[in-house]
C-alpha cells in the first residue's frame, strides 16, 4: 500500500472521500481502513465504480481483473480476490492522488494516460500494474504537488 509523508499527504478528508467515491464504498477514513477493506475483499461492483470514476474497461482488464473473471464474479455475486482488491485500491489510490494534485479530473486523467520520458515512454497508468510502479508514480505526483517536478 502506498504511503505518504505527513507533509506531502493531501488533505486527508478530501482524499479519502475521493477514494471512497472511486471504489464505491463508504468506510475508508484511514490507511488502516484501506488495509481492512483489501483483506475483507471488495465487492465486484467496485469495478463499476472505478469505471464511473474514470477508468476505461481496457484499463480495468489490464490492471485489475481479466474480463472473463470479472463477468464470472459479477454473475455469481462474488467478491474480488484479495489480490484483485489490492490492485483495485492501488489504481484508485493513485488516480485519487492525481486528481488532488491537478485539482481537475480531466487534467489528472490526461497526465495519467500521457507517456512520460522518465517512464521510458510508458504512461503513469501503465506503471500501476505493479506496486513498485505505483510507488514511482505516486512519488512523482508528490514531487509535482511540492513543486519539485513538472
C-alpha positions as CSV (number, residue, x, y, z in Angstrom):
1,X,0.0,0.0,0.0
2,X,1.5,3.4,-0.9
3,X,2.4,5.6,1.9
4,X,2.8,9.3,2.0
5,X,4.7,11.5,4.5
6,X,2.6,13.8,6.6
7,X,3.9,16.9,5.0
8,X,3.0,15.8,1.4
9,X,-0.2,14.0,2.0
10,X,-3.3,15.7,0.5
11,X,-6.0,16.9,2.9
12,X,-7.0,13.5,4.4
13,X,-10.7,14.0,4.5
14,X,-10.9,15.1,0.8
15,X,-8.5,12.4,-0.3
16,X,-10.4,9.6,1.5
17,X,-13.7,10.9,0.2
18,X,-12.4,10.8,-3.3
19,X,-11.0,7.3,-2.7
20,X,-14.4,6.1,-1.3
21,X,-16.1,7.5,-4.4
22,X,-13.6,5.8,-6.8
23,X,-14.2,2.4,-5.1
24,X,-17.9,2.9,-4.4
25,X,-17.5,2.2,-0.7
26,X,-18.4,4.2,2.4
27,X,-15.9,3.1,5.1
28,X,-12.5,4.5,4.3
29,X,-11.2,7.1,6.7
30,X,-7.6,5.9,7.2
31,X,-4.9,3.7,5.8
32,X,-5.9,1.1,8.3
33,X,-9.4,1.1,6.8
34,X,-7.8,0.6,3.4
35,X,-5.9,-2.5,4.6
36,X,-9.1,-3.9,6.3
37,X,-11.0,-3.3,3.1
38,X,-8.5,-5.2,1.0
39,X,-8.3,-8.1,3.5
40,X,-12.1,-8.3,3.6
41,X,-12.2,-8.1,-0.3
42,X,-14.0,-5.6,-2.4
43,X,-17.4,-6.4,-3.9
44,X,-17.1,-6.9,-7.7
45,X,-19.4,-3.9,-8.2
46,X,-16.4,-1.8,-7.1
47,X,-15.1,-2.3,-10.6
48,X,-18.2,-0.4,-12.0
49,X,-17.4,2.4,-9.6
50,X,-13.9,2.6,-10.9
51,X,-15.2,2.8,-14.5
52,X,-17.6,5.6,-13.4
53,X,-14.6,7.2,-11.7
54,X,-12.6,7.5,-14.9
55,X,-11.0,4.1,-15.8
56,X,-11.7,2.5,-19.1
57,X,-12.8,-1.1,-19.3
58,X,-9.5,-1.9,-21.0
59,X,-7.5,-0.3,-18.1
60,X,-9.6,-2.3,-15.6
61,X,-8.9,-5.6,-17.5
62,X,-5.2,-4.9,-17.8
63,X,-4.6,-3.6,-14.3
64,X,-7.1,-5.4,-12.0
65,X,-9.1,-8.3,-13.3
66,X,-9.5,-10.2,-16.6
67,X,-12.8,-9.6,-18.5
68,X,-14.0,-13.2,-18.1
69,X,-13.1,-13.4,-14.5
70,X,-15.0,-10.2,-13.8
71,X,-18.0,-11.4,-15.7
72,X,-18.0,-14.6,-13.7
73,X,-17.6,-12.7,-10.3
74,X,-20.5,-10.3,-11.2
75,X,-22.8,-13.1,-12.4
76,X,-22.1,-15.2,-9.2
77,X,-22.2,-12.1,-7.0
78,X,-18.7,-12.9,-5.7
79,X,-16.2,-10.5,-4.2
80,X,-12.9,-9.8,-5.9
81,X,-10.0,-11.8,-4.6
82,X,-7.6,-10.2,-2.1
83,X,-5.1,-9.7,-4.9
84,X,-7.7,-8.1,-7.2
85,X,-8.9,-5.9,-4.3
86,X,-5.3,-4.8,-3.7
87,X,-4.9,-3.9,-7.3
88,X,-8.2,-2.0,-7.4
89,X,-7.3,0.0,-4.3
90,X,-3.8,0.7,-5.8
91,X,-5.2,2.2,-9.0
92,X,-7.9,4.1,-7.2
93,X,-5.4,5.5,-4.7
94,X,-3.1,6.8,-7.4
95,X,-6.0,8.2,-9.5
96,X,-7.4,9.9,-6.4
97,X,-4.0,11.4,-5.7
98,X,-3.6,12.6,-9.3
99,X,-7.0,14.3,-9.1
100,X,-6.0,16.0,-5.8
101,X,-2.6,17.2,-7.2
102,X,-4.0,18.5,-10.5
103,X,-7.2,19.8,-8.9
104,X,-9.2,18.9,-12.1
105,X,-10.2,15.4,-13.0
106,X,-9.7,15.9,-16.8
107,X,-6.1,17.2,-16.2
108,X,-5.3,14.3,-13.9
109,X,-6.5,11.7,-16.4
110,X,-4.6,13.3,-19.3
111,X,-1.5,13.2,-17.2
112,X,-2.1,9.6,-16.1
113,X,-2.5,8.5,-19.7
114,X,0.2,10.5,-21.4
115,X,3.5,8.7,-21.9
116,X,6.4,10.2,-19.9
117,X,10.1,10.3,-20.8
118,X,11.1,9.4,-17.2
119,X,9.0,6.2,-17.6
120,X,10.7,5.2,-20.9
121,X,7.7,6.3,-23.0
122,X,5.2,4.5,-20.8
123,X,2.2,6.3,-19.3
124,X,1.8,6.5,-15.5
125,X,-1.3,4.4,-15.7
126,X,0.7,1.6,-17.4
127,X,3.0,1.6,-14.3
128,X,0.1,0.9,-12.0
129,X,0.2,-2.8,-13.0
130,X,2.8,-3.3,-10.1
131,X,3.1,-2.0,-6.6
132,X,6.6,-0.8,-7.4
133,X,5.4,1.1,-10.5
134,X,2.6,2.7,-8.5
135,X,5.1,3.9,-5.9
136,X,7.1,5.6,-8.6
137,X,4.0,7.3,-10.0
138,X,2.9,8.3,-6.5
139,X,6.3,9.8,-5.8
140,X,6.3,11.8,-9.0
141,X,2.8,13.1,-8.1
142,X,4.1,14.2,-4.6
143,X,7.0,15.9,-6.3
144,X,4.6,17.7,-8.6
145,X,2.5,18.7,-5.7
146,X,5.5,20.0,-3.9
147,X,6.7,22.0,-6.9
148,X,9.8,19.8,-7.5
149,X,8.8,18.2,-10.8
150,X,6.7,19.1,-13.9
